[in-house]
């Protein structure tokens, strides 16, 4: 909060459950700020919108992960099918190829 924001701030007493106040105080200590600054930072962050990673929301990321997982399963199925076809081809070749025998010539 800027100093001009602070000079126009009005006191607003809020009753907090003791456990919530303790959590806020612990967070404020970790962030090296006052309890008031911690509360204000958290309130401002709540209006900023959902957090993003490279411009993607958690929902966007989950959608992409779902697509990638579906692709992996599809590729696995295709790999299984190709493996089965390869096994069939090898078996067919083994049955139809001439057997070379050493007749002692």
Secondary structure as UniProt FT lines:
FT   HELIX           3..7
FT   HELIX           18..30
FT   TURN            31..32
FT   HELIX           35..46
FT   STRAND          52..53
FT   TURN            54..55
FT   STRAND          56..57
FT   HELIX           58..96
//
